[in-house]
């Protein structure tokens, strides 16, 4: 599976962005997809996950209640709706397919204070 993330940008603290990940290649209902992020000078960290079937939704504590992961099977897209953004959310966000350990190229989200 090949992945391409998009939708990042500059937003003020408290604002929202929806980033998306387009998947190409064969996908299966029980394949797990996720979002990770890497802030400058920090290690990559898990953000959220979902299966194409729509279950196994799980969030990191740092984003719980503010971010929502979803999918569109027909378009083979995974979305991350980010609300109430904080400067600490500034990072490159990566889409990930767990089974094949595939990574997208990342999309930068910058939150200004």
C-alpha positions as CSV (number, residue, x, y, z in Angstrom):
1,X,0.0,0.0,0.0
2,X,1.3,3.5,-0.9
3,X,0.2,6.4,1.2
4,X,0.0,10.2,0.5
5,X,-0.9,12.7,3.2
6,X,-2.2,16.1,2.6
7,X,-4.0,19.0,4.2
8,X,-1.5,20.4,6.6
9,X,-0.9,24.1,7.0
10,X,-0.6,27.0,9.4
11,X,-3.4,27.6,11.9
12,X,-3.8,29.6,15.1
13,X,-4.1,28.1,18.5
14,X,-7.7,26.9,19.0
15,X,-8.2,26.4,15.3
16,X,-8.9,23.3,13.3
17,X,-7.6,21.4,10.3
18,X,-8.5,18.2,8.6
19,X,-5.7,16.2,7.2
20,X,-6.2,13.3,4.9
21,X,-4.3,10.2,3.7
22,X,-4.9,8.6,0.3
23,X,-4.1,4.9,0.0
24,X,-3.4,3.2,-3.2
25,X,-3.1,-0.5,-3.7
26,X,-5.2,-3.3,-2.2
27,X,-6.7,-2.8,1.2
28,X,-8.7,-5.1,3.5
29,X,-11.4,-4.4,6.1
30,X,-9.3,-5.5,9.0
31,X,-6.1,-3.6,8.0
32,X,-5.2,-1.1,10.7
33,X,-4.4,2.5,9.6
34,X,-3.0,5.1,11.8
35,X,-1.7,8.6,12.2
36,X,1.7,9.4,13.9
37,X,3.4,12.7,14.3
38,X,6.9,14.0,14.8
39,X,7.6,17.4,16.3
40,X,11.0,19.1,15.8
41,X,13.7,17.5,17.9
42,X,11.4,14.8,19.1
43,X,10.7,11.1,18.3
44,X,7.8,10.1,16.2
45,X,4.7,9.3,18.3
46,X,1.4,7.6,17.9
47,X,-1.7,9.8,17.5
48,X,-4.7,7.6,16.4
49,X,-5.7,4.4,14.7
50,X,-8.7,2.9,12.9
51,X,-9.5,-0.2,10.8
52,X,-11.0,0.1,7.4
53,X,-14.0,-1.6,8.8
54,X,-14.4,1.4,11.1
55,X,-13.6,-0.1,14.5
56,X,-10.4,-0.4,16.6
57,X,-10.5,3.4,17.1
58,X,-8.0,4.5,19.6
59,X,-6.3,7.8,20.5
60,X,-3.2,9.0,22.3
61,X,-4.1,10.7,25.6
62,X,-2.6,13.9,24.3
63,X,-5.3,14.3,21.6
64,X,-8.2,12.4,23.0
65,X,-11.4,14.6,22.9
66,X,-9.8,17.0,20.3
67,X,-8.9,14.8,17.3
68,X,-11.2,12.4,15.4
69,X,-10.0,9.7,13.0
70,X,-12.3,8.5,10.3
71,X,-12.2,6.7,7.0
72,X,-13.9,6.7,3.5
73,X,-13.6,3.2,2.1
74,X,-15.0,4.1,-1.3
75,X,-12.2,6.8,-1.7
76,X,-9.6,4.8,0.2
77,X,-8.9,7.8,2.5
78,X,-8.2,8.2,6.1
79,X,-8.9,11.5,7.8
80,X,-7.8,13.2,11.0
81,X,-9.9,16.0,12.1
82,X,-7.9,18.2,14.5
83,X,-9.8,20.6,16.7
84,X,-8.7,22.9,19.6
85,X,-5.2,22.9,18.3
86,X,-2.3,23.8,20.5
87,X,1.2,24.9,19.7
88,X,2.4,21.5,21.1
89,X,0.5,19.9,18.2
90,X,3.0,21.4,15.7
91,X,4.5,18.4,13.9
92,X,4.8,16.5,10.7
93,X,1.9,14.1,10.6
94,X,2.4,10.8,9.0
95,X,-0.1,8.2,7.7
96,X,0.8,4.6,8.5
97,X,-0.4,1.2,7.4
98,X,0.5,-1.3,10.2
99,X,0.4,-4.6,8.4
100,X,2.9,-3.7,5.7
101,X,4.7,-1.0,7.8
102,X,4.0,1.6,5.1
103,X,4.5,5.3,5.7
104,X,3.3,8.3,3.8
105,X,5.5,11.3,3.2
106,X,4.0,13.4,5.9
107,X,2.2,16.7,6.0
108,X,3.2,19.6,8.2
109,X,0.8,21.1,10.7
110,X,2.0,24.3,12.4
111,X,0.0,25.9,15.2
112,X,0.9,29.4,16.1
113,X,0.3,30.9,19.6
